Each structure stands twice: as structure tokens, then as C-alpha cells.
Amino acid sequence: MRYFIYFSFNGKLYHGWQKQKNSITIQQKIEESLSVLLKDKIEVIGAGRTDTGVHAKEMVAHFDFNKNFENSKNFIFKLNQFLSNDISIKSLKCVKKNAHARFDAISRTYEYHISKEKDVFLNEYSYYLNYSLNNIKINEAIKIIINNKDFKCFTKSKTDVTNYLCNILDSKWIEFDKKYVFEITANRFLRNMVRSIVGTLIDVGLEKKSINNFKKIIMSKDRSMAGYSVPAKGLFLKKINYPKEIFI
């Protein structure tokens, strides 16, 4: 039987999601814990990669096991005992045997947090920026993002990806008393895409780049023309959506 496992994690101490030979990753820790608990070698396939230091409010992975879990709450409780406090299993759902955590995802939502002031309780989970930003200009740039399809200018130049097209379903910039939050939902994301977009939006908000400059950056498809990549610590994978028909 195939299962989708939903969980959250603090990525501060991990080298991203995907297993690596000489680094500790989220995938490694979950596979090890599942294998011990189920007394079998378990492999999990994640909904996508997250970079070193990136967090997730909701991440999804799938794994196969030949037994039905009669009490999923008890299983989740036991699994959480094997895991450190920076990884938390939320739920377990049975899915059809061909369901895939990565390829069946309809959309993913990320959010990036920017702190307006030096706050010791926000420092690990947001990027501190001691400047006022022009929200009107930023929202003008976001409209351009929503209407765009090709995001080659916002991904790393050295990559094996050949398709840079992404369908942006929604995006917004929200100002709170102590911080800004950028949220974006799309069918797929390129490597480093969200952090590069945020860095460029900050340049627009600081009026270092005009709206016309922003348009030219996207049309150029040139990463060197876009803004800097903001730190990973402020980035959260927030939500992953799937079609209802894959669940049992």
C-alpha cells in the first residue's frame, strides 16, 4: 500500500530535503525513523527539494508498506518519538498505488518572511531588513510576475533544467506591524526561484530598480540582471495541493 505522510520541519540544522553522502538531511532522518519503527527498509519520495536552511510548514512524501495502519494516530505518535523536535509528523493518508508526492502535486505555496526590526525571536526565521520599502512599487512588480511564464532569470545559471516555464496561480506582498511576508503559489518552482524573486522585489521596493527595469530583467532571461538571493532562513514551504481522486 502507498501512503502520503504530511510533516513540518525546521531546516536550520539540515542540508535540505534530499539525501546526501556527507550531510544530514530531512529525507535521511525520516527514512531512518520509518525503517526502525516498521522493521523494514523504507524509502520516501518527497514532493520536491528544499535547499539548506529552508523550513516547511507542510511537506509531503510518499512511501510503500505492505500493511494497513489500523491506528494512524498511534503510528504518528510513535514515529514522532523517533524524530528530533525539529521534525514533526502531522498526518498519514492512504493513496492509490500510482499516486506520487512530487508528480501529482497541483500546486505549491511558499512564503518568505522579512523582519522590519531586529528581533531575537524572529531572527532565525526571517531576513532582517532595516529599510522602508515602497509596497506600491512591489505590488506593481508582482502583477508582472503573475502574468509571466518564463522565470529563467530567477534561477541558478548552472542547472540541468531545460524548461523554465512556471504557472503562477497567485502571489501577494503583505505588510504587518513588524514584518513583510511575500507569498507565491505555482504549479512548479525552479531552484532558488523564490529567494531570487524576493531579492529583486526588495530592490524594487528600495527603488534601486524601476518597474521598467523589472520588466527588462524578466525578458532578459539572465540571472545576473536580477537581484540578490535572500537568505534561506526566511523561506517556508507552506502548502502542497493534490487532486482529491488520488486519495483512498
C-alpha positions in Angstrom: 0.0 0.0 0.0 1.1 3.6 -0.6 0.9 6.3 1.9 1.3 10.1 1.9 3.0 11.4 5.0 2.5 15.1 6.0 5.0 16.8 8.2 6.7 20.1 9.1 10.4 20.8 9.8 12.8 23.5 10.9 15.5 23.4 8.3 18.2 25.3 10.3 20.4 22.2 11.0 19.8 20.3 7.8 21.3 20.4 4.3 17.9 20.5 2.7 15.5 17.6 1.9 17.3 15.3 -0.4 19.8 12.6 0.9 23.5 13.4 0.6 26.5 11.3 1.4 28.2 13.5 3.9 25.4 15.8 5.1 22.3 15.4 7.4 19.0 15.8 5.5 15.3 15.6 6.3 14.8 12.7 3.9 17.5 10.7 5.7 16.1 11.2 9.1 12.5 10.3 8.1 13.7 7.2 6.2 15.8 6.0 9.2 13.0 6.5 11.7 10.4 4.8 9.5 12.8 1.8 8.8 13.4 1.3 12.6 9.7 1.6 13.5 8.4 -0.6 10.7 11.3 -3.0 10.9 11.8 -2.8 7.1 13.9 -0.7 4.7 11.7 2.2 3.9 12.4 4.8 1.1 10.4 8.0 1.0 9.9 10.2 -2.1 9.4 13.9 -1.4 7.2 16.4 -3.1 10.3 18.4 -4.1 13.6 19.6 -2.9 14.3 22.3 -0.4 17.6 24.0 0.0 19.8 24.1 3.1 18.2 26.1 5.8 14.8 26.3 4.3 11.8 25.4 6.5 8.5 23.7 5.8 5.1 24.3 7.5 3.8 21.5 5.3 5.9 19.0 3.3 4.6 15.7 1.8 6.3 12.5 0.9 5.2 9.0 -0.1 6.3 5.6 0.9 5.2 2.0 0.4 4.4 -0.6 3.1 2.6 -3.9 2.8 0.4 -3.5 5.9 -2.5 -1.3 6.7 -2.2 1.1 9.7 -5.3 0.4 11.9 -4.5 3.3 14.2 -2.7 6.1 12.3 -2.7 8.4 15.3 -0.8 5.8 17.3 1.7 5.3 14.4 2.2 9.1 14.1 2.8 9.4 17.8 5.4 6.6 17.8 7.1 8.0 14.7 7.5 11.4 16.3 9.2 9.7 19.2 12.0 8.6 16.9 12.4 12.0 15.4 14.1 15.1 16.9 12.0 18.1 17.9 12.7 20.0 14.6 10.7 17.4 12.5 7.0 16.9 13.3 4.8 14.3 11.6 1.3 15.7 11.2 -0.8 13.0 9.4 -0.8 9.9 7.3 -3.1 9.3 4.3 -3.6 6.2 2.2 -3.4 6.9 -1.5 -3.8 4.9 -4.8 -0.8 2.8 -5.7 0.3 5.0 -8.5 0.0 8.3 -6.6 3.2 10.3 -6.5 4.1 13.0 -3.9 6.0 15.0 -6.5 4.4 14.5 -9.9 0.8 14.6 -8.7 1.1 17.9 -6.9 -1.2 20.5 -8.4 0.4 23.5 -6.7 2.9 24.5 -4.1 2.8 27.6 -1.9 5.9 29.3 -0.5 6.2 32.3 1.8 9.1 34.5 2.7 9.4 36.5 5.9 11.2 39.8 6.2 11.6 41.4 9.6 11.4 45.2 9.9 13.3 45.3 13.2 16.0 43.4 15.0 14.0 40.8 16.9 15.8 38.0 18.7 12.6 35.8 18.4 12.3 36.4 14.6 16.0 36.3 13.7 16.1 32.5 12.9 13.0 32.6 10.7 13.2 35.9 8.9 15.5 38.2 7.0 16.2 41.4 8.9 15.9 44.5 6.6 16.3 47.9 8.3 14.9 49.9 5.4 11.4 51.1 4.4 10.0 49.5 1.2 7.7 51.0 -1.4 4.8 48.5 -1.3 3.1 50.1 -4.2 6.1 49.5 -6.5 6.5 46.0 -5.2 2.9 45.1 -5.9 3.2 46.5 -9.4 6.2 44.1 -9.9 4.1 41.2 -8.5 1.5 41.8 -11.2 4.2 41.4 -13.8 5.3 38.1 -12.1 1.7 36.7 -12.2 1.4 37.5 -15.9 4.8 36.0 -16.7 5.6 32.3 -17.6 9.3 32.1 -18.1 11.4 32.5 -14.9 14.9 31.7 -16.2 16.2 35.0 -14.9 15.3 33.9 -11.3 17.1 30.5 -11.2 20.7 29.5 -10.9 22.6 29.7 -14.1 24.3 26.3 -13.7 21.4 23.9 -13.7 20.3 20.9 -15.7 16.8 22.2 -16.1 15.7 22.9 -19.7 12.2 24.1 -19.0 11.9 27.4 -17.2 8.1 27.8 -17.5 6.0 28.1 -14.3 2.3 28.9 -14.0 1.9 31.4 -11.2 -1.5 30.9 -9.7 -1.3 33.6 -7.0 1.2 36.0 -5.4 1.0 38.7 -2.8 3.0 41.0 -0.6 1.6 41.6 2.9 2.8 44.2 5.4 2.4 43.6 9.1 3.5 45.7 12.1 6.9 44.0 12.4 7.4 42.3 9.1 6.6 41.8 5.4 5.5 38.4 4.0 5.8 37.5 0.4 3.6 34.6 -0.7 3.6 32.8 -4.0 1.7 29.8 -5.4 2.6 28.0 -8.6 2.4 24.6 -10.3 6.2 24.3 -10.0 9.2 26.3 -8.9 12.8 26.5 -10.2 15.8 26.1 -7.9 16.4 29.3 -5.9 13.5 31.0 -7.7 11.6 32.4 -4.7 14.6 33.8 -3.0 15.8 35.4 -6.2 12.4 37.0 -6.8 12.3 38.3 -3.2 15.8 39.9 -3.6 14.7 41.6 -6.8 11.4 42.8 -5.3 13.4 44.3 -2.4 15.5 46.2 -5.0 12.2 47.5 -6.5 10.9 48.4 -3.0 14.1 50.3 -2.3 13.7 52.0 -5.7 17.1 50.7 -6.9 15.3 49.1 -9.8 12.3 50.6 -11.6 9.3 48.7 -12.9 10.7 49.0 -16.4 14.0 47.6 -15.2 12.0 44.7 -13.6 10.3 44.0 -17.0 13.7 44.0 -18.7 15.1 41.6 -16.2 12.3 39.0 -16.9 12.6 39.5 -20.7 16.4 39.1 -20.5 16.2 35.6 -19.0 19.6 36.4 -17.5 20.2 35.6 -13.8 23.0 38.2 -13.5 20.5 41.0 -14.2 18.1 40.1 -11.3 18.6 40.9 -7.7 20.4 39.0 -5.0 19.2 35.8 -3.4 17.9 36.4 0.1 18.9 34.1 3.0 17.3 30.7 3.2 16.2 31.1 6.8 13.2 33.3 5.9 11.7 30.8 3.4 8.9 28.4 4.2 7.2 25.8 2.1 3.6 26.5 3.3 1.2 24.2 1.4 1.0 21.5 -1.3 -2.2 20.7 -3.1 -3.2 17.4 -4.7 -6.2 16.2 -6.7 -8.9 14.5 -4.5 -9.1 11.4 -6.6 -5.6 10.1 -5.7 -6.7 9.5 -2.0 -8.5 6.4 -0.8 
